Amino acid sequence: MIQGSTDSIENVLEIEHLSLALPSKKGMIPILHDVNLKVGEGKIMGLVGESGSGKSMTAFAVTRLLPGGGKAELDGSIRLCGRQLLGLGRKSMEEVRGRDVSMIFQEPMTCLNPVFTIGTQMTDVIRTHEKISKEEACKKAVSLLEEVHIRNAEDVIHCYPYELSGGMRQRVMIAIALSCKPKLLIADEPTTALDVTVQAQILYLIKEACRNLKTAVLFISHDLGVISEICDSISVMYSGHIVESGDTASVLTEPCHPYTRALIGALPKFTGEKTKERLTAIPGMVPDPSEKMAGCRFAPRCERATAACREGLPPSLEIRPGHKVYCCHPREV
């Protein structure tokens, strides 16, 4: 079992009024708009939305691994255990990554170096953040692989990534991410490329790390089924805006934003009975970030949109304690 510290802190990650713009041939393109997120110690928060909603860019803003050759414009606040990350120099951010913040990506084969063994890649990460010998780092690597339930770990560390299955490569990525007991773990679509059985095993490992290490987890996904299974709270993102947030049960059983209801309506329903009910598709597409729009950006796809929705930004309304929605016409279902 993975063991960690018991030091308590209310919010490990606090993002306040975060805006992001990236350079392009058309000039600076706004990607994120006034994003507010909080993830508590030992809690898992799900960030959900369609592709192009800005979920991964939010994660890259936290780790400062943004495209644009250092020309990205960030405004607002990102605090990790009370420490402001915006404004930190390159060397300081390199120390934060891996030690305090780790990431699990969607496709481990693109993250693991194909010309180095698993053991070499793991010990390099461990020795970057810990002053230990190569032999001690190797023993720790074996121990970490065993903790993520990889059999014959002493043999696996001598393997190259292409010799492992997709599920085993993802376990290796989790072991690397947890090697320095980070305060925050960012999981960006970590189960999308896996079959349902392996997906369940990976979700279990993430929950186990959260519980035993008291690690805060920002879990990014487009799959509400996965989100409902693993997350304590949910933030729904659309076109760079948070449109609804709250605890998982509240958001999924009493959704108030039309986009949240549309995502839930698009889920297949397994009732055990034969039915001719068709899946409900969301018309249209997520708008291009460079497209300038007044008012709510979901309005062109919303069947309940009015002139007020197209003219001004939607207000922030607290439906119940901790459950917020940004909509001109919220309605509970």
RODO-2510 file (C-alpha; in nm, 4 decimals, decimal comma):
residues 333
     n   res          X          Y          Z
     1     m     0,0000     0,0000     0,0000
     2     i     0,1132     0,3551    -0,0730
     3     q     0,1818     0,5466     0,2466
     4     g     0,1960     0,9225     0,2822
     5     s     0,1948     1,2107     0,5275
     6     t    -0,1041     1,3071     0,7373
     7     d    -0,0353     1,6808     0,7317
     8     s    -0,3664     1,8576     0,6827
     9     i    -0,4440     2,1482     0,4523
    10     e    -0,7916     2,2640     0,3489
    11     n    -0,7317     2,3343    -0,0222
    12     v    -0,4260     2,1968    -0,1990
    13     l    -0,5066     2,3707    -0,5285
    14     e    -0,6806     2,7070    -0,5534
    15     i    -0,7373     2,8648    -0,8942
    16     e    -0,8971     3,2085    -0,8878
    17     h    -1,0028     3,4265    -1,1826
    18     l    -0,7587     3,2499    -1,4151
    19     s    -0,7406     3,3718    -1,7732
    20     l    -0,5123     3,2368    -2,0457
    21     a    -0,4302     3,3644    -2,3939
    22     l    -0,2004     3,1921    -2,6434
    23     p    -0,0174     3,3455    -2,9412
    24     s    -0,1272     3,2692    -3,2978
    25     k    -0,1001     3,4189    -3,6445
    26     k    -0,4162     3,6131    -3,5622
    27     g    -0,2641     3,7541    -3,2448
    28     m    -0,3331     3,6490    -2,8866
    29     i    -0,6264     3,4058    -2,8655
    30     p    -0,8171     3,3847    -2,5342
    31     i    -0,8429     3,0211    -2,4197
    32     l    -0,9543     3,0367    -2,0545
    33     h    -1,1893     3,2930    -1,9018
    34     d    -1,2178     3,3674    -1,5284
    35     v    -1,1701     3,0035    -1,4199
    36     n    -1,2197     2,9274    -1,0491
    37     l    -1,1403     2,5814    -0,9049
    38     k    -1,0573     2,4356    -0,5642
    39     v    -0,9326     2,0850    -0,4841
    40     g    -0,9045     1,9773    -0,1207
    41     e    -0,6544     1,7389     0,0363
    42     g    -0,7471     1,3777    -0,0296
    43     k    -1,0283     1,4829    -0,2641
    44     i    -1,0862     1,4157    -0,6335
    45     m    -1,2384     1,6913    -0,8451
    46     g    -1,3591     1,6121    -1,1939
    47     l    -1,3216     1,8629    -1,4772
    48     v    -1,5592     1,7579    -1,7536
    49     g    -1,6532     1,8886    -2,0965
    50     e    -1,6265     1,8240    -2,4690
    51     s    -1,2978     1,8291    -2,6564
    52     g    -1,1915     2,1899    -2,7028
    53     s    -1,3515     2,3085    -2,3793
    54     g    -1,0177     2,4047    -2,2211
    55     k    -0,9781     2,1192    -1,9708
    56     s    -0,6225     2,0222    -2,0648
    57     m    -0,5184     2,3858    -2,0980
    58     t    -0,6279     2,4380    -1,7378
    59     a    -0,3948     2,1541    -1,6338
    60     f    -0,1085     2,2912    -1,8440
    61     a    -0,1605     2,6337    -1,6884
    62     v    -0,1108     2,4811    -1,3418
    63     t     0,2106     2,3062    -1,4472
    64     r     0,3175     2,5918    -1,6777
    65     l     0,3720     2,3492    -1,9650
    66     l     0,1985     2,5750    -2,2159
    67     p     0,2489     2,6000    -2,5930
    68     g     0,3578     2,9284    -2,7414
    69     g     0,7289     2,9377    -2,6636
    70     g     0,6868     3,1183    -2,3335
    71     k     0,4651     3,3879    -2,4863
    72     a     0,1433     3,2676    -2,3222
    73     e    -0,0361     3,5317    -2,1173
    74     l    -0,1625     3,4157    -1,7764
    75     d    -0,3623     3,6306    -1,5410
    76     g    -0,5265     3,5524    -1,2079
    77     s    -0,4025     3,3253    -0,9312
    78     i    -0,2869     2,9624    -0,9026
    79     r    -0,1936     2,8585    -0,5493
    80     l    -0,0552     2,5215    -0,4469
    81     c    -0,0762     2,4701    -0,0706
    82     g    -0,0899     2,8477    -0,0389
    83     r     0,2141     2,9102    -0,2624
    84     q     0,1560     3,1316    -0,5671
    85     l     0,2763     2,9507    -0,8802
    86     l     0,2253     3,2361    -1,1259
    87     g     0,5407     3,4385    -1,1362
    88     l     0,7728     3,1559    -1,0344
    89     g     1,0891     3,1306    -1,2442
    90     r     1,1773     2,8364    -1,4670
    91     k     1,4054     2,6690    -1,2137
    92     s     1,1480     2,6980    -0,9336
    93     m     0,8745     2,5484    -1,1549
    94     e     1,1035     2,2585    -1,2484
    95     e     1,1356     2,1819    -0,8776
    96     v     0,7569     2,2010    -0,8317
    97     r     0,6868     1,9611    -1,1194
    98     g     0,7228     1,6012    -1,0154
    99     r     0,7847     1,6825    -0,6499
   100     d     0,4673     1,8809    -0,5704
   101     v     0,2610     1,8365    -0,8887
   102     s     0,2567     1,5297    -1,1132
   103     m     0,0598     1,4448    -1,4260
   104     i    -0,0785     1,1275    -1,5783
   105     f    -0,1445     1,1673    -1,9499
   106     q    -0,3924     0,9978    -2,1817
   107     e    -0,1426     0,7993    -2,3862
   108     p     0,1638     0,6803    -2,1895
   109     m     0,3416     0,5599    -2,5031
   110     t     0,3900     0,9224    -2,6087
   111     c     0,5255     1,0153    -2,2632
   112     l     0,7607     0,7236    -2,1992
   113     n     1,0882     0,7342    -2,3926
   114     p     1,1010     0,4273    -2,6218
   115     v     1,4829     0,4015    -2,6170
   116     f     1,5226     0,3792    -2,2367
   117     t     1,4114     0,1034    -2,0030
   118     i     1,1347     0,1565    -1,7494
   119     g     1,3889     0,1392    -1,4676
   120     t     1,6125     0,4075    -1,6205
   121     q     1,3199     0,6459    -1,6675
   122     m     1,1886     0,5892    -1,3166
   123     t     1,5241     0,6263    -1,1419
   124     d     1,5975     0,9473    -1,3365
   125     v     1,2767     1,1036    -1,2013
   126     i     1,3413     0,9799    -0,8470
   127     r     1,7033     1,1024    -0,8374
   128     t     1,6045     1,4415    -0,9822
   129     h     1,4031     1,5143    -0,6685
   130     e     1,5748     1,2973    -0,4071
   131     k     1,9444     1,2787    -0,3186
   132     i     1,9804     0,9017    -0,3154
   133     s     2,2122     0,6540    -0,4893
   134     k     2,1256     0,4764    -0,8126
   135     e     2,0873     0,1464    -0,6243
   136     e     1,8445     0,3012    -0,3734
   137     a     1,6489     0,4628    -0,6558
   138     c     1,6268     0,1270    -0,8328
   139     k     1,4903    -0,0412    -0,5187
   140     k     1,2356     0,2380    -0,4810
   141     a     1,1323     0,1967    -0,8466
   142     v     1,0667    -0,1738    -0,7916
   143     s     0,8678    -0,0951    -0,4778
   144     l     0,6583     0,1637    -0,6627
   145     l     0,5788    -0,0795    -0,9434
   146     e     0,4676    -0,3340    -0,6860
   147     e     0,2453    -0,0742    -0,5206
   148     v     0,0604    -0,0193    -0,8483
   149     h     0,0115    -0,3967    -0,8636
   150     i     0,2609    -0,4841    -1,1387
   151     r     0,3770    -0,8424    -1,1083
   152     n     0,7442    -0,9358    -1,1507
   153     a     0,8448    -0,5721    -1,0966
   154     e     1,2163    -0,6641    -1,0829
   155     d     1,1875    -0,7903    -1,4409
   156     v     0,9623    -0,5086    -1,5635
   157     i     1,2186    -0,2370    -1,4788
   158     h     1,4462    -0,3901    -1,7456
   159     c     1,1720    -0,3754    -2,0113
   160     y     1,1252    -0,1075    -2,2752
   161     p     0,7826     0,0634    -2,3035
   162     y     0,6902    -0,1174    -2,6287
   163     e     0,7250    -0,4514    -2,4458
   164     l     0,4403    -0,3645    -2,2080
   165     s     0,0645    -0,3566    -2,2632
   166     g    -0,1266    -0,0288    -2,2577
   167     g    -0,2580    -0,0987    -1,9091
   168     m     0,0899    -0,1755    -1,7741
   169     r     0,2343     0,1385    -1,9337
   170     q    -0,0366     0,3446    -1,7648
   171     r     0,0487     0,1785    -1,4309
   172     v     0,4121     0,2751    -1,4869
   173     m     0,3040     0,6344    -1,5495
   174     i     0,1084     0,6319    -1,2226
   175     a     0,4109     0,4894    -1,0385
   176     i     0,6318     0,7663    -1,1822
   177     a     0,3735     1,0324    -1,0979
   178     l     0,3520     0,9126    -0,7365
   179     s     0,7257     0,8514    -0,6913
   180     c     0,7815     1,1732    -0,4958
   181     k     0,4463     1,1719    -0,3146
   182     p     0,3075     1,4850    -0,4861
   183     k     0,0564     1,7108    -0,3160
   184     l    -0,1435     1,7364    -0,6397
   185     l    -0,1976     1,4734    -0,9071
   186     i    -0,3417     1,5821    -1,2424
   187     a    -0,4932     1,2958    -1,4420
   188     d    -0,5691     1,4043    -1,7994
   189     e    -0,8011     1,1482    -1,9616
   190     p    -0,5962     0,8625    -1,8084
   191     t    -0,8382     0,5827    -1,9037
   192     t    -0,9639     0,6853    -2,2486
   193     a    -0,7396     0,4475    -2,4455
   194     l    -0,8020     0,1483    -2,2147
   195     d    -1,0620    -0,1264    -2,2172
   196     v    -1,3280    -0,1211    -1,9468
   197     t    -1,1602    -0,3821    -1,7231
   198     v    -0,8214    -0,2091    -1,7196
   199     q    -0,9996     0,1254    -1,6841
   200     a    -1,1560     0,0064    -1,3587
   201     q    -0,8148    -0,1015    -1,2296
   202     i    -0,6565     0,2358    -1,3125
   203     l    -0,9421     0,4236    -1,1419
   204     y    -0,8916     0,2064    -0,8343
   205     l    -0,5197     0,2934    -0,8254
   206     i    -0,5941     0,6658    -0,8444
   207     k    -0,8506     0,6412    -0,5647
   208     e    -0,6050     0,4371    -0,3583
   209     a    -0,3341     0,7022    -0,3997
   210     c    -0,5800     0,9752    -0,3070
   211     r    -0,6864     0,7912     0,0064
   212     n    -0,3450     0,6716     0,1305
   213     l    -0,1252     0,9643     0,0296
   214     k    -0,3886     1,2334     0,0991
   215     t    -0,3114     1,3555    -0,2518
   216     a    -0,5496     1,6027    -0,4160
   217     v    -0,6520     1,4895    -0,7652
   218     l    -0,7696     1,6992    -1,0600
   219     f    -0,9318     1,4386    -1,2846
   220     i    -0,9955     1,5526    -1,6423
   221     s    -1,2407     1,3605    -1,8585
   222     h    -1,5179     1,3891    -2,1149
   223     d    -1,6809     1,0742    -1,9691
   224     l    -1,9473     1,1526    -1,7100
   225     g    -1,9727     0,7832    -1,6259
   226     v    -1,6095     0,7759    -1,5116
   227     i    -1,6467     1,1127    -1,3380
   228     s    -1,9489     0,9926    -1,1410
   229     e    -1,7587     0,6860    -1,0213
   230     i    -1,4419     0,8489    -0,8942
   231     c    -1,4977     1,2192    -0,8171
   232     d    -1,6132     1,3958    -0,5002
   233     s    -1,6992     1,7149    -0,6884
   234     i    -1,7436     1,8261    -1,0482
   235     s    -1,6745     2,1386    -1,2502
   236     v    -1,8316     2,1501    -1,5964
   237     m    -1,6284     2,3472    -1,8514
   238     y    -1,7432     2,4867    -2,1841
   239     s    -1,5392     2,6995    -2,4245
   240     g    -1,2933     2,8051    -2,1538
   241     h    -1,5624     2,8910    -1,8971
   242     i    -1,6762     2,7012    -1,5870
   243     v    -2,0544     2,6819    -1,6337
   244     e    -2,1501     2,4696    -1,3321
   245     s    -1,9760     2,3295    -1,0253
   246     g    -2,0668     2,1434    -0,7090
   247     d    -2,0513     1,8063    -0,5367
   248     t    -2,0950     1,5099    -0,7680
   249     a    -2,4384     1,3981    -0,6466
   250     s    -2,5817     1,7488    -0,6658
   251     v    -2,4538     1,8243    -1,0170
   252     l    -2,5487     1,4884    -1,1689
   253     t    -2,8913     1,4453    -1,0069
   254     e    -3,0019     1,8097    -1,0153
   255     p    -2,8144     1,9735    -1,3054
   256     c    -2,9015     2,3393    -1,3570
   257     h    -2,7082     2,4474    -1,6666
   258     p    -2,8443     2,3481    -2,0100
   259     y    -2,4990     2,2237    -2,1118
   260     t    -2,4714     1,9948    -1,8084
   261     r    -2,8194     1,8582    -1,8809
   262     a    -2,7241     1,8054    -2,2450
   263     l    -2,4114     1,6081    -2,1469
   264     i    -2,6155     1,3872    -1,9148
   265     g    -2,8832     1,3451    -2,1827
   266     a    -2,6195     1,2203    -2,4284
   267     l    -2,5268     0,9288    -2,1997
   268     p    -2,6527     0,5819    -2,2983
   269     k    -2,9100     0,4452    -2,0554
   270     f    -2,8815     0,0826    -1,9451
   271     t    -3,2161    -0,0173    -1,7975
   272     g    -3,2041    -0,3891    -1,8731
   273     e    -3,5065    -0,3544    -2,0995
   274     k    -3,5269    -0,3298    -2,4754
   275     t    -3,5913     0,0266    -2,5825
   276     k    -3,6011     0,2256    -2,9033
   277     e    -3,4924     0,5427    -2,7261
   278     r    -3,2259     0,7260    -2,9238
   279     l    -2,9293     0,9061    -2,7735
   280     t    -2,9702     1,2816    -2,7559
   281     a    -2,6952     1,4625    -2,9444
   282     i    -2,5903     1,8197    -2,8664
   283     p    -2,6360     2,0216    -3,1862
   284     g    -2,3467     2,2260    -3,3219
   285     m    -1,9865     2,2379    -3,2044
   286     v    -1,7737     2,4080    -2,9404
   287     p    -1,6909     2,7518    -3,0865
   288     d    -1,3396     2,8317    -3,2015
   289     p    -1,1545     3,0268    -2,9281
   290     s    -1,0692     3,2987    -3,1805
   291     e    -1,4385     3,3562    -3,2533
   292     k    -1,5566     3,6683    -3,0707
   293     m    -1,8984     3,6306    -2,9116
   294     a    -2,1017     3,8458    -2,6778
   295     g    -2,2926     3,6793    -2,3984
   296     c    -2,3041     3,3084    -2,3175
   297     r    -2,0911     3,1028    -2,5554
   298     f    -2,3303     2,8089    -2,5283
   299     a    -2,6250     3,0197    -2,6473
   300     p    -2,5974     2,9165    -3,0194
   301     r    -2,6449     2,5513    -2,9159
   302     c    -2,8988     2,6074    -2,6383
   303     e    -3,2684     2,5548    -2,7097
   304     r    -3,3592     2,7813    -2,4162
   305     a    -3,1405     3,0766    -2,5130
   306     t    -3,2981     3,4227    -2,5163
   307     a    -3,1826     3,7678    -2,6172
   308     a    -3,0453     3,8177    -2,2651
   309     c    -2,8192     3,5140    -2,3101
   310     r    -2,6691     3,6572    -2,6299
   311     e    -2,6157     4,0085    -2,4981
   312     g    -2,4391     3,9751    -2,1632
   313     l    -2,2334     3,7293    -1,9597
   314     p    -2,4483     3,4982    -1,7476
   315     p    -2,4599     3,5683    -1,3732
   316     s    -2,3168     3,3405    -1,1055
   317     l    -2,5951     3,1844    -0,8989
   318     e    -2,5574     2,9588    -0,5937
   319     i    -2,8383     2,7053    -0,6239
   320     r    -2,7521     2,5431    -0,2930
   321     p    -2,4430     2,5561    -0,0684
   322     g    -2,1412     2,4730    -0,2849
   323     h    -2,3453     2,4253    -0,6042
   324     k    -2,2975     2,7154    -0,8478
   325     v    -2,4268     2,7702    -1,1989
   326     y    -2,3480     3,0422    -1,4515
   327     c    -2,6681     3,0816    -1,6498
   328     c    -2,9382     3,3397    -1,7216
   329     h    -3,2132     3,0784    -1,6987
   330     p    -3,1070     2,7958    -1,4650
   331     r    -3,3604     2,5216    -1,4168
   332     e    -3,3390     2,2184    -1,1915
   333     v    -3,4279     1,8768    -1,3283
***
